[in-house]
Amino acid sequence: MNAFLFDTCFLIDLEREMRRKPGRAHAFLENHAAARPCITWTVAGEFAEGFGDIRHPACDALLTRFEMLAMDERTVDHYARVTGYLRRQKLLIGANDLWIAAAALAHDLPVVTSNIDHFNRVPGLRVVVY
């Protein structure tokens, strides 16, 4: 893989491991050191909420390790189609997870997560469990 899109669960686990001891998140990054690590603006926002401020030193230190993908028309298009499909199937997931999935589809990236129940509902989305 050349790049991965990480969800908020991964960042939370990574930050906890930084305070305690390395675990699954650190191991995943080490095993994929050559891959480009990406996040969405929704992931950055969810993660920063835990600190109350995106400029908090610990938050900033972790987020700067990831490329934040820009919102673009392809992502919006995937969001609209995926949301409509999941709503019709009565399988709707949270809005932030929908945006993460849409960005992954738009940029042809797998989502790295431990939340497979939600992300596996999205047709065509590649999900990688860490």
ZAMARGU-4260 file (C-alpha; in steps of 0.2 Angstrom, whole numbers, plus 5000, padded with zeros to 4 digits):
<rodrens>
0) 5000/5000/5000 | 5006/5017/4996 | 4994/5026/5007 | 4981/5023/5021 | 4967/5034/5028
5) 4966/5032/5047 | 4951/5035/5057 | 4949/5043/5074 | 4949/5027/5083 | 4967/5024/5077
10) 4973/5041/5082 | 4965/5039/5099 | 4974/5022/5101 | 4990/5030/5095 | 4990/5044/5107
15) 4986/5033/5121 | 5001/5022/5116 | 5012/5037/5116 | 5008/5040/5134 | 5009/5022/5140
20) 5018/5009/5129 | 5018/5005/5110 | 5004/4993/5105 | 4994/4989/5089 | 4993/5006/5082
25) 5012/5009/5083 | 5015/4991/5076 | 5004/4995/5061 | 5014/5011/5058 | 5030/5002/5059
30) 5025/4989/5048 | 5019/5001/5035 | 5033/5014/5037 | 5034/5018/5018 | 5016/5022/5016
35) 5009/5039/5016 | 4998/5042/5032 | 4982/5052/5029 | 4967/5058/5039 | 4952/5068/5034
40) 4947/5085/5042 | 4933/5076/5051 | 4946/5064/5059 | 4956/5079/5064 | 4941/5088/5072
45) 4935/5073/5081 | 4953/5070/5088 | 4955/5088/5093 | 4939/5088/5102 | 4947/5077/5115
50) 4960/5091/5119 | 4947/5105/5117 | 4959/5114/5105 | 4968/5108/5089 | 4983/5119/5094
55) 4985/5109/5111 | 5003/5103/5110 | 4999/5084/5111 | 4986/5086/5098 | 4996/5096/5086
60) 5011/5084/5088 | 5001/5069/5083 | 4991/5077/5069 | 5006/5084/5060 | 5012/5066/5057
65) 4997/5064/5045 | 4993/5072/5029 | 4976/5080/5030 | 4966/5077/5014 | 4956/5092/5007
70) 4938/5092/5005 | 4934/5091/4986 | 4920/5088/4974 | 4924/5069/4972 | 4922/5067/4991
75) 4906/5076/4991 | 4899/5065/4977 | 4904/5049/4986 | 4896/5055/5002 | 4880/5059/4993
80) 4879/5042/4985 | 4885/5031/5000 | 4873/5041/5012 | 4859/5038/5000 | 4862/5020/4998
85) 4865/5016/5017 | 4849/5026/5021 | 4839/5016/5009 | 4846/5000/5016 | 4842/5006/5033
90) 4861/5003/5037 | 4865/5022/5040 | 4881/5025/5050 | 4887/5041/5059 | 4890/5057/5048
95) 4908/5058/5052 | 4911/5040/5047 | 4902/5043/5031 | 4914/5058/5027 | 4929/5047/5031
100) 4922/5033/5020 | 4918/5045/5006 | 4936/5053/5007 | 4943/5035/5006 | 4933/5031/4991
105) 4937/5047/4982 | 4956/5045/4985 | 4956/5026/4982 | 4963/5023/5000 | 4959/5009/5012
110) 4952/5015/5029 | 4963/5009/5044 | 4951/5006/5059 | 4945/4995/5073 | 4927/5000/5069
115) 4923/4987/5056 | 4905/4986/5060 | 4901/5003/5052 | 4914/5004/5038 | 4910/4987/5032
120) 4893/4993/5027 | 4900/5004/5014 | 4901/4996/4997 | 4918/4996/4988 | 4927/5003/5004
125) 4943/4994/5008 | 4944/4992/5027 | 4960/4987/5036 | 4960/4982/5054 | 4975/4986/5064
</rodrens>
